[in-house]
């Protein structure tokens, strides 16, 4: 039994040894397997990470590409909308100017001959210059052939120059009307106005159709480029043509406009100071007479020479109208201010274009200049053709009323979808503009007004001192009394 127990114990010990050896061997095998599989796992992890990074980069690139496409699409939509707005505003606004002047006799004066002709030129700029330019910018290519490219460039130069020369003529007309009011009816006659308008419409042909169709305007390299690229229509000019055309179209008219409006400003300022001094003198005289127990109004009303200082006379009377002349001066100053704003808008719109035009021509091309700058300066210049009617409507009451009446004649009733409050306001506006006012007969262009209506107070006082007046000797005294009041 003892031997059996000992044998059993030895067998158990051997079995335990075998188990321990097996466990150790298994542990070593597991460690070896782990050591062998670790590089593979790390490589797999790195591969997955790299794939994820590439996927994220691709996704980000796709998103950014989509955003870039959206931005380009938005810019394209904004550009198209801006071009459409400028074209429609130029067409509608200038057509409204022409119709309003034709329908309202009050606006048919010499100055507005130039305004109507300017509106026609601006409307033709919109039709023949803006529309072709817009089609080229929208499609990215010229669709009308080489001949129409020359036609478009010629019409662009021609009508833009005509529009600018009209503004120059208007400034000259206002110069004589305000600075030399006595000579104005003699200088700005209808015949001379027609000659000025004819020269404005004819002279730009010499820098547009003639040199462009003759091929004098461009370079030899541009001629070759046009032959190779028939779907591209660009206006590349040589240095001589750039200097001559820009001088005729912008620089010379701009200098004339600056000079005339500077002189108009000086004259308006002088008249303003003179009017202020006359008001002060009248107030002092009235106060002096009241202190002495005499009313200035009573003194003037009892005079046989002057019935009423503030009443307008007809051409057969010898009395003068200081108040009417003062109103005339105010209207002339307002007109000068409106036209001064038009000139400022003209410079703001066209000066960038002609600076770009001279730089691109004299510096042998504008390849260094971004394309969007070229498009911008072109359309800012075009915008001037749409801006003039807006300036008239906002700053000139006579045009504003005429525009309102013209629109109401085209649209006599308020729209049915209009709210009641706006509808009442619309109808009230129609009634106000349709009802003649007492001041309507005292407008500057009334045919019943004497020619002295165009004179300023200084001229009236000078004529009064020289014996002008009504009612014989008593009339002369009355005129001297009016001079003292002025």
KESETOR-96590 format. One record per residue (C-alpha): x, y, z. Coordinates in steps of 0.2 Angstrom, whole numbers, plus 5000, padded with zeros to 4 digits. Layout:
// KESETOR-96590
XYZ...
// end
This chain:
// KESETOR-96590
500050005000501450125005502250084988500650114979500350284987502150334983501950284965500350384964501150534972502550524959501350504945500350664951501950754952502450714935500750764929500850934938502550954930501850914913500451044916501651174921502751144906501151154895500651314903502351394901502451334883500751404880501151574888502751584877501751544862500551674866501851804869502751754852501051774843500651934851502452004846502151944828500452014826500752184834501652264819500252204807498952284819499852444819500052444800498152414799497752554811498852674802498052624785496352654792496852824799497652874782496052814773494952914785496053074783495953054764494153034765493953194776495053294764494053234749492453284758493153454763493753484745492053434738491153544751492353694747492153664728490253664730490353824740491453904727490253854714488853934724489854094726490154104708488354064704487854204717489054324709488354284692486554314697487054474706487954534690486454494679485254574691486254734691486454744672484554714670484154844683485254974674484554934657482754944663483055104673483855194658482555144646481055184658481755334666482355424650480655374641479755454655480755614653480355624635478455594637478355714652479155854642478055824627476455814637476755964649476856134640477656214656479256104652479456154634480856274636482556294628483456204642482356054641482656034622484455984628483655874642482455784630483955754617484955694632483655574637483555504619485455484619485455394635484055274630484955234614486455194625485455074634484754984618486354984608487754984620487154904636486154764629487654694618488854714632487654624644487454474632489354464630489554464649488154344652488654214639490554234640490754254621490254364607488754294597488554414583490054404572491454524567490454654558489254674572490754684584491254844575489554904575489354884593491054964597490555114586488855134594489555124611490855264608489555364598488055364610489155384626490055534618488355614613487655594630489255674638489155814625487355854630487855874648489156004642487856094631486656104646488056174657488356314644486556354643486356374662487956474662487156604650485456594659486156634676487856734674487156834659485256834661485056994650485956914635485256744637483656764626484856844612486156704614485156544616483856564602482956414595484056414579485656414589484956274600484556174585486356204578487056154595486055994595486455944577488355964581488155864596487355724586488555734571490255764578490455604588490455514571492255564568492855464583491655314582491055244566492355324554493955264563493255104569492655044552494255104543495355014556496255164562495855144580496754984585498454894584499054764571499154634585497354654589496854634571497754464571496954414587495254454581495554344565496054204577494654224589493054274581492054244596492954374606492454564604493654674614493954864611495854874610496455044604498155124599498855274609498455404596496555354596496555344615497155524617495955594603494455504608494555524627494855714624493355734613492255624624492755674641494255784645493755934635491855934640492355894658493456054659492056154651490756094663491956124678492256304672490356344669489756274685491156364695490556524687488756484690489156444709490056614710488556704703487256614713488256654729488356834724486456844721486156754737487156884747486357024737484656954741485056944759485657124760484057184751482957094764483957174778483757344770481857314768481657264786482657414792481657534781480057464787480557474805481157654802479457704795478457614809479457714822478957874814477157814814477057774796476757594790477857544775476457454767475357604769476657724762476857614747474957584745474657774745475957804731475257844714476757774706476857594714475257504717475957354724477757304725477357114725476157114710476657054693476457164678476057134660477157184646476157344643476557414660478057504665478157444683479357314689479257154699480657134712479756984720479456894704481356924699481756854716480756704713481556684696483256694704482756554716482156444702483756474693484856424708483856274710484056224692485956264694486056154709485156004700486256024685487756034697487255864704487055794687488855854683489455774699488655614695489355624677491155634684490855504697490255384684491355414669493055474677493555294683493155224665494255354656495655334669495655144665495455184647497055294646498055174657497555024647497955114631499555204635500355064645500154934631498754824637497854794653498254614655498954654673497154724677495854604684494354564672493054624685493854794686493554814667491754754669491454874683492155034675491054994660489454974669489755114681489955234666488355154658487455194675487555374672486255354658485055284671485455414684485055574676483055544676483255494695484155664698482755764689481355674699482155704716482955874714481755964702480055994708479356034690479955874683479355784699477655844696477655804678478255634681476855604693475555664681476255564667476255404677474455444684473855464666474555294662473855224678472355324682471755224696472555144711472854954709471554844717472854754728473354924736472854944754471555074758472755194767473855194752472455204740471755364748473455444748473655404729471955474725472355634736473955654726473055634710471855774715473255884721474255874705472655894694472056054703472856214696473656324709473656514710475556514708475356414691475156574682476656654689477956524683479456594674478956534657477256604657476956704641476056844650477556884660478657034655480457004649481057094664480556934673482156864668483157004677483956994694483757134707485357224703484857244684483157304689483857434701485057494687483657514675482557604688483957724691484057764672482257814672481257654669479657654677477757674675476657824676477857974671478758064685477757984699478257814692480057864693479957904711479057744714480557654706481757734717480757684732480857504726482757524724482957574741481957434747483057314737
// end
